Amino acid sequence: MAACGVACAGAAGGGAPAFPTPLEAYGDAGVAKLWTVLAGRVGAEPFNLVASLIFLAAVVHTFFAGRFRHWAHVVEERHRARPGRMAEAPAEAGESRAEGQPEEVSFAGQVLHFLGEVEAIFGLWVLALAAAIVWFKGLDTAIHYVGTTVNYTEPLFVVVIMTLASTRPVLVLAERCLHAAAGLGGATPAAWWLAILTLGPVLGSFITEPAAMTISALLLAKQFYSCRPGARLCYATLGLLFVNVSVGGTLTHFAAPPVLMVAAPWKWDLAHMFTHFGWKAVLGILVANALYFAAFRRELLALRALPVAVVERPSPPAWITAVHLAFLGFTVWMAHYPALFIGGLLFYLAFAQATAHHQSRTELKPALLVGFFLAGLVNHGGVQGWWIEPILSRLGELPLFLGATVLTAFNDNAAITYLATLVPGFSDALKHAVVAGAVTGGGLTVIANAPNPAGQTILARFFPEGISPLGLLLGALVPTVIVGAALVLL
């Protein structure tokens, strides 16, 4: 997958200077004081400060997304209640609205909704970033950076894998597997909760984290969130899901984005990942789940599935499920080659149309929104190396772990590990510390790990006021400490 989505150096064309400025070009390798390095890099390239302020504005914007959605509802209510509105709709007296004619909407309300969509925020602030690049470097550099330097392989991969993982045959198969585990506890909402949060994230080591997040979130929506748990339990579950998925992909070297960034440069293979990370991550997941289950035991055991009218449809034939799994496998196999896995998606859409009576409706919107989110994030992440690299390079093993955990909350963890590969002289202990910190902090915010936006998109409807960043942070804090301790102390 893309190395944080960005190649950190590239010419804007011809003999133009590289953009972003290569880190070695600053010539400050011998400077000891961090503040001196940062100040020198801003002095040498003032754009650095502007880019980071724009990124900070985007991060702050995510914390106010719920407020924008509230304002959107207020504006739309006023629009619907305004005098004379209903009289404007028909073209003539007594004429009803034509079938399929869209209802009149509030333009201001729709704009506020857009500003309140977390998946749209970083893409929106890319406009400000592009304008800053044009101002400082010129239009050609901006076009080259956004259109060529930034690598969109990871966002594209997430769009395709989310689409395939949310299909009916795949979900039915996953639900059957998890039902077997939940059946040990009577298939109650509490049993489903424990089975999904334990086994679902570990699937991320084999079908990739984005696919595991999609399947786990969809099953939690159906088997747990639909039972209307309390707000505290809703946020605790969301935080636990994000943290578990972030570390659940570390049993292998090909499924978690932050691991993919370092596996080839540092020559980490399957055996290395399992012995240094995988078993510790599984133990951390088990302990965190057990602790949360004990804390919310009464509420979990009191949950009852709501009676709903369901039209039973026969399960898809085994051969259709096998074809879906083949498409998933092909996408994971070709994860580095967008032309091939996007081509595979087109073949899948044709297959889904030919077997429509065994399929659910293919929903592209959630996957496209998540892809847009990640595309915006990698645009911003590519110009943040000027401050991330000197911070990482000056930390010892434990401070590096803690620093990577905190930085991950404000930047995609794949960006953190990728930038770590650029730091010369990293010992094995420091390499392990930065990766452990990056995966540990992957559940603290929605931007901390690439699959998180997928989970948020699927589960957002169960949070009436929108998912609060503070609520997510508090829900993820305890499991973050537990899995971090498992990765560092064991």
C-alpha positions in Angstrom: 0.0 0.0 0.0 1.1 3.6 -0.3 3.9 4.8 1.9 1.7 7.2 3.9 0.3 8.0 0.4 3.1 10.3 -0.5 6.5 10.2 -1.9 8.2 12.8 0.1 10.3 14.2 -2.7 9.6 14.9 -6.3 10.4 17.5 -8.8 7.7 19.8 -10.0 8.9 19.4 -13.5 12.1 20.1 -15.4 14.8 21.6 -13.1 12.3 22.9 -10.5 13.2 22.3 -6.8 11.8 19.2 -5.2 8.5 19.6 -3.4 8.1 18.9 -0.5 11.6 19.8 0.4 13.7 16.6 1.0 14.5 16.4 4.7 18.2 16.0 4.1 18.2 19.3 2.1 17.9 21.3 5.3 21.4 20.4 6.3 20.6 20.3 10.1 21.6 16.7 10.9 24.2 17.9 13.4 21.9 20.3 15.3 21.0 19.0 18.7 18.2 21.3 19.8 14.7 20.4 18.4 13.4 23.9 18.5 16.5 25.2 16.6 15.8 22.5 13.9 12.2 23.4 13.6 12.8 27.1 13.6 15.5 26.7 11.0 13.2 24.6 8.7 10.5 27.2 8.9 13.0 29.9 8.2 14.4 28.0 5.2 10.9 27.1 4.0 8.1 29.3 5.4 5.5 27.2 3.6 6.2 24.5 6.2 4.5 26.5 8.9 1.6 27.4 6.7 1.0 23.8 5.7 1.0 22.7 9.4 -1.4 25.4 10.4 -3.8 24.4 7.7 -3.5 20.8 8.9 -4.1 21.9 12.5 -7.2 23.8 11.3 -8.5 20.6 9.6 -7.9 18.6 12.8 -9.7 21.3 14.9 -12.5 21.3 12.4 -13.2 17.6 13.0 -13.9 18.4 16.7 -16.6 20.8 15.6 -18.2 18.6 13.0 -21.1 17.8 15.3 -21.8 21.5 15.9 -22.0 22.1 12.1 -24.5 19.2 11.8 -26.6 20.7 14.6 -26.6 24.1 12.9 -27.6 22.4 9.6 -30.6 20.8 11.3 -31.6 24.2 12.8 -31.4 25.9 9.4 -33.3 23.2 7.7 -36.1 23.3 10.3 -36.4 27.1 9.8 -36.4 26.5 6.0 -39.3 24.0 6.2 -41.3 26.2 8.6 -40.9 29.5 6.6 -44.2 31.1 5.6 -45.4 30.4 2.1 -42.9 27.7 1.4 -45.5 25.0 0.6 -47.3 27.3 -1.7 -44.3 27.6 -3.9 -43.9 23.9 -4.6 -46.8 23.3 -7.1 -46.4 24.9 -10.5 -50.2 25.5 -10.7 -53.1 25.5 -8.2 -54.2 21.9 -7.5 -51.1 20.4 -9.2 -49.3 17.8 -7.1 -45.5 17.4 -7.1 -44.4 15.3 -10.1 -43.2 11.8 -9.3 -39.5 11.8 -8.6 -39.3 15.6 -8.4 -36.8 16.5 -5.7 -38.1 18.3 -2.6 -37.0 21.9 -2.2 -33.9 22.0 0.1 -32.1 24.7 2.0 -28.8 25.5 0.3 -27.3 26.9 3.5 -28.4 23.8 5.4 -26.7 21.5 2.8 -23.5 23.5 3.0 -23.5 23.2 6.8 -24.1 19.4 6.4 -21.1 19.2 4.2 -19.0 21.1 6.7 -20.2 18.7 9.3 -19.2 15.5 7.4 -16.0 14.2 9.0 -15.2 12.4 5.8 -15.3 15.6 3.8 -13.3 17.8 6.2 -9.7 17.0 5.1 -10.7 17.1 1.5 -12.1 20.5 2.0 -9.0 21.8 3.7 -6.9 20.4 0.8 -8.3 23.4 -1.2 -6.6 25.7 1.3 -3.4 23.6 1.1 -3.5 23.7 -2.7 -4.0 27.5 -2.6 -1.0 27.8 -0.3 1.1 25.7 -2.6 0.1 27.9 -5.6 0.9 31.1 -3.5 4.3 29.9 -2.4 5.4 27.6 -5.3 3.2 28.3 -8.3 0.4 26.5 -10.1 2.6 23.9 -11.7 4.0 22.7 -8.4 0.5 22.5 -6.9 -0.7 20.4 -9.9 2.3 18.1 -9.7 2.0 17.6 -6.0 -1.7 16.8 -5.9 -1.8 15.0 -9.2 1.5 13.1 -9.3 3.6 13.2 -6.1 0.7 12.1 -3.8 0.0 8.4 -4.1 -3.6 7.5 -3.9 -3.2 3.7 -3.8 -4.3 3.4 -0.2 -7.5 5.4 -0.6 -8.4 3.6 -3.7 -7.7 0.2 -2.1 -10.0 1.1 0.8 -12.8 2.1 -1.5 -12.6 -1.3 -3.3 -12.1 -3.5 -0.3 -15.0 -1.7 1.6 -17.3 -2.3 -1.3 -16.4 -6.0 -1.6 -16.4 -6.6 2.2 -19.9 -5.2 2.6 -21.5 -7.5 0.0 -24.3 -9.9 1.2 -22.4 -13.2 0.5 -19.3 -12.0 2.5 -21.4 -10.7 5.4 -23.5 -13.8 5.5 -20.3 -15.9 5.7 -18.7 -13.7 8.4 -22.0 -13.6 10.3 -22.1 -17.4 10.3 -18.6 -17.7 11.6 -19.2 -15.2 14.3 -22.6 -16.7 15.1 -20.8 -20.0 15.9 -18.7 -18.1 18.5 -21.7 -16.0 19.8 -23.7 -19.2 20.0 -21.5 -20.4 22.8 -23.1 -17.6 24.9 -26.6 -18.1 23.6 -26.3 -15.6 20.6 -27.4 -12.8 22.9 -26.4 -9.2 22.1 -23.7 -9.5 24.8 -22.4 -12.7 23.2 -22.4 -11.1 19.8 -20.6 -8.0 21.2 -17.8 -10.2 22.6 -17.5 -12.4 19.6 -17.3 -9.5 17.1 -14.8 -7.4 19.1 -12.6 -10.4 19.7 -12.6 -12.3 16.4 -13.4 -9.5 14.0 -10.3 -7.4 14.5 -8.0 -10.5 14.3 -9.5 -11.1 10.8 -7.7 -7.9 9.9 -4.4 -9.8 9.8 -5.7 -11.9 6.9 -8.3 -10.0 4.9 -6.8 -6.5 5.7 -7.8 -4.1 8.4 -10.2 -2.1 6.2 -12.2 -5.2 5.4 -12.2 -6.3 9.0 -13.4 -2.9 10.1 -16.2 -3.0 7.6 -17.4 -6.4 8.5 -17.1 -5.8 12.3 -18.9 -2.5 12.1 -21.8 -3.8 10.0 -22.3 -6.8 12.3 -22.1 -4.6 15.4 -24.7 -2.3 13.8 -27.1 -5.3 13.3 -26.4 -7.3 16.4 -25.5 -4.7 19.0 -26.2 -1.1 18.2 -29.7 -1.9 17.0 -30.5 -2.9 20.6 -30.1 0.7 21.6 -27.4 0.6 24.3 -26.6 3.6 26.4 -24.4 6.4 25.2 -21.5 5.4 27.4 -21.5 1.9 26.2 -21.9 3.1 22.6 -18.7 5.1 22.8 -16.9 2.4 24.8 -17.7 -0.1 22.1 -16.6 2.3 19.3 -13.3 3.0 21.0 -12.7 -0.6 21.7 -13.5 -1.5 18.1 -11.0 1.1 16.7 -8.2 0.1 19.1 -8.7 -3.6 18.5 -8.7 -3.3 14.7 -5.6 -1.1 14.8 -3.6 -3.8 16.7 -5.5 -6.8 15.3 -3.7 -6.5 11.9 -0.3 -7.0 13.4 -0.2 -10.8 13.2 1.0 -10.6 9.6 3.2 -8.2 7.6 0.8 -7.4 4.8 -2.6 -6.3 6.3 -2.1 -3.3 8.5 -1.2 0.0 6.7 1.4 1.1 9.4 3.1 -2.3 9.1 3.1 -2.3 5.3 5.1 1.0 5.4 8.0 -0.7 7.2 7.9 -4.4 6.3 10.0 -4.1 3.1 12.5 -1.4 4.2 13.1 -3.2 7.6 12.8 -6.7 6.2 10.0 -7.8 8.6 8.3 -11.1 7.6 5.4 -13.1 9.0 7.4 -14.8 11.7 8.9 -11.5 12.9 5.4 -9.8 13.1 3.8 -12.7 15.0 6.7 -13.2 17.5 7.2 -9.4 18.2 3.7 -8.0 17.8 0.9 -10.5 16.9 0.5 -12.7 20.1 0.9 -9.6 22.3 -1.8 -7.8 20.4 -4.2 -10.7 20.7 -3.6 -10.9 24.5 -4.2 -7.1 24.7 -7.4 -7.5 22.8 -8.6 -10.3 25.2 -7.8 -8.3 28.3 -9.4 -5.1 27.1 -12.5 -6.9 26.0 -12.7 -8.7 29.3 -12.3 -5.5 31.3 -15.0 -3.6 29.3 -17.3 -6.6 29.5 -16.9 -6.6 33.3 -17.4 -2.8 33.5 -20.6 -2.9 31.4 -21.8 -6.4 32.4 -25.2 -5.5 33.7 -26.1 -3.3 30.7 -24.7 -5.8 28.2 -26.6 -8.7 29.7 -29.8 -6.6 29.9 -29.8 -5.9 26.2 -32.4 -7.6 24.1 -32.6 -7.8 20.3 -35.4 -5.6 19.1 -38.2 -7.4 17.2 -38.1 -6.4 13.5 -40.0 -7.6 10.5 -37.4 -9.4 8.4 -38.1 -11.0 5.1 -36.0 -14.1 5.1 -34.0 -14.7 2.0 -32.1 -17.9 1.3 -28.4 -17.8 1.8 -26.3 -17.2 -1.4 -25.1 -20.5 -3.0 -21.7 -21.6 -2.0 -20.2 -21.0 -5.4 -21.3 -17.3 -5.3 -19.7 -16.9 -1.9 -16.6 -18.5 -3.2 -16.5 -16.0 -6.2 -16.8 -13.1 -3.7 -14.0 -14.4 -1.6 -11.9 -14.8 -4.8 -12.5 -11.1 -5.6 -11.5 -10.2 -2.1 -8.4 -12.3 -2.3 -7.5 -10.8 -5.7 -7.9 -7.3 -4.3 -5.6 -8.0 -1.3 -3.1 -9.7 -3.7 -3.0 -6.7 -6.0 -3.2 -4.1 -3.3 -0.2 -2.3 -4.7 -1.6 -2.0 -8.2 -4.7 0.3 -8.5 -5.2 -0.4 -12.2 -5.6 -4.1 -11.4 -7.8 -4.0 -8.3 -10.0 -1.3 -9.8 -10.4 -3.5 -12.9 -11.3 -6.3 -10.6 -14.0 -4.2 -9.0 -15.5 -3.5 -12.4 -15.6 -7.3 -13.1 -17.2 -7.7 -9.7 -19.9 -5.2 -10.5 -20.7 -7.1 -13.7 -20.8 -10.4 -11.7 -23.1 -8.8 -9.1 -25.5 -7.6 -11.8 -25.6 -11.1 -13.3 -26.4 -12.6 -9.9 -28.6 -9.8 -8.6 -31.1 -12.1 -7.0 -28.5 -13.3 -4.6 -27.0 -9.9 -3.9 -27.9 -6.9 -1.8 -27.7 -3.4 -3.4 -24.1 -2.3 -4.0 -23.5 0.8 -1.9 -20.6 2.8 -3.2 -21.3 6.1 -1.3 -19.9 5.1 2.1 -16.7 3.6 0.5 -16.3 6.7 -1.7 -16.6 9.0 1.3 -14.0 7.1 3.2 -11.7 7.2 0.2 -12.2 10.9 -0.1 -11.3 11.3 3.6 -8.1 9.3 3.1 -7.2 11.1 -0.1 -7.4 14.4 1.8 -5.4 13.0 4.7 -2.5 11.8 2.5 -2.3 15.2 0.8 -1.9 16.9 4.2 0.4 14.2 5.6 2.9 14.5 2.8 3.9 18.0 3.9 4.2 17.3 7.6 7.5 15.4 7.6 9.5 18.6 8.4 8.4 18.4 12.0 7.5 14.7 12.5 11.0 13.4 11.5 13.1 15.6 13.9 10.7 14.7 16.8 10.9 11.0 16.2 14.7 11.0 15.7 15.4 12.6 19.1 13.4 10.2 21.3 14.6 7.2 23.2 12.7 3.8 23.2 9.9 4.6 25.7 9.6 8.3 24.7 9.5 7.2 21.1 6.7 4.8 21.8 4.7 7.4 23.7 5.5 10.1 21.1 4.4 7.9 18.2 1.2 7.0 20.1 0.3 10.7 20.6 1.3 11.8 17.1 -0.8 9.0 15.7 -3.9 10.8 17.2 -3.2 13.7 14.9 -1.9 12.0 11.8 -2.5 8.7 10.1 -0.4 6.0 11.8 0.9 4.8 8.4 2.4 8.3 7.9 4.2 8.0 11.2 5.8 4.6 10.5 6.7 5.7 6.9 8.5 8.7 8.1 10.3 6.6 10.7 11.8 4.6 7.8 13.5 7.8 6.7 15.3 8.3 10.0 18.9 6.9 9.7 20.4 4.7 12.4 17.2 3.4 13.9 18.0 0.3 16.1 15.7 -2.7 16.2 14.4 -1.5 19.6 13.5 1.9 18.2 11.8 0.4 15.2 9.7 -1.8 17.3 8.8 1.1 19.6 7.6 3.4 16.8 5.5 0.7 15.2 4.1 -0.3 18.6 3.2 3.3 19.3 1.6 3.8 15.9 -0.7 0.8 16.2 -1.5 1.5 19.8 -2.7 5.0 19.1 -4.7 4.0 16.1 -8.0 4.1 17.9 -7.8 7.5 19.7 -9.2 9.5 16.8 -11.0 8.9 13.5 -7.9 10.1 11.6 -5.5 7.9 13.5 -5.9 4.7 11.4 -7.0 4.3 7.8 -10.0 2.0 8.5 -11.5 4.2 11.2 -13.5 6.4 8.8 -15.1 3.2 7.4 -16.3 2.3 10.9 -17.5 5.8 11.7 -19.4 6.0 8.4 -21.2 2.7 9.1 -22.0 3.4 12.8 -22.6 7.2 12.8 -26.4 6.7 12.5 -26.5 5.3 16.1 -25.1 8.6 17.5 -27.9 11.2 17.1 -25.7 14.2 17.6 -22.9 12.7 15.5 -19.8 10.9 16.9 -18.0 13.2 19.3 -14.2 13.2 19.0 -14.0 13.5 22.8 -16.4 10.6 23.4 -14.3 8.5 21.0 -11.1 9.5 22.8 -12.5 8.6 26.2 -13.9 5.3 24.9 -10.5 4.3 23.4 -8.3 5.5 26.2 -8.4 2.4 28.5 -8.0 -0.2 25.7 -5.2 1.9 24.3 -3.3 1.7 27.6 -3.9 -2.0 27.8 -2.7 -2.9 24.4 0.2 -0.5 24.7 1.3 -2.2 27.9 1.0 -5.6 26.2 3.2 -4.5 23.3 5.8 -2.8 25.4 6.1 -4.9 28.6 5.7 -8.4 27.3 
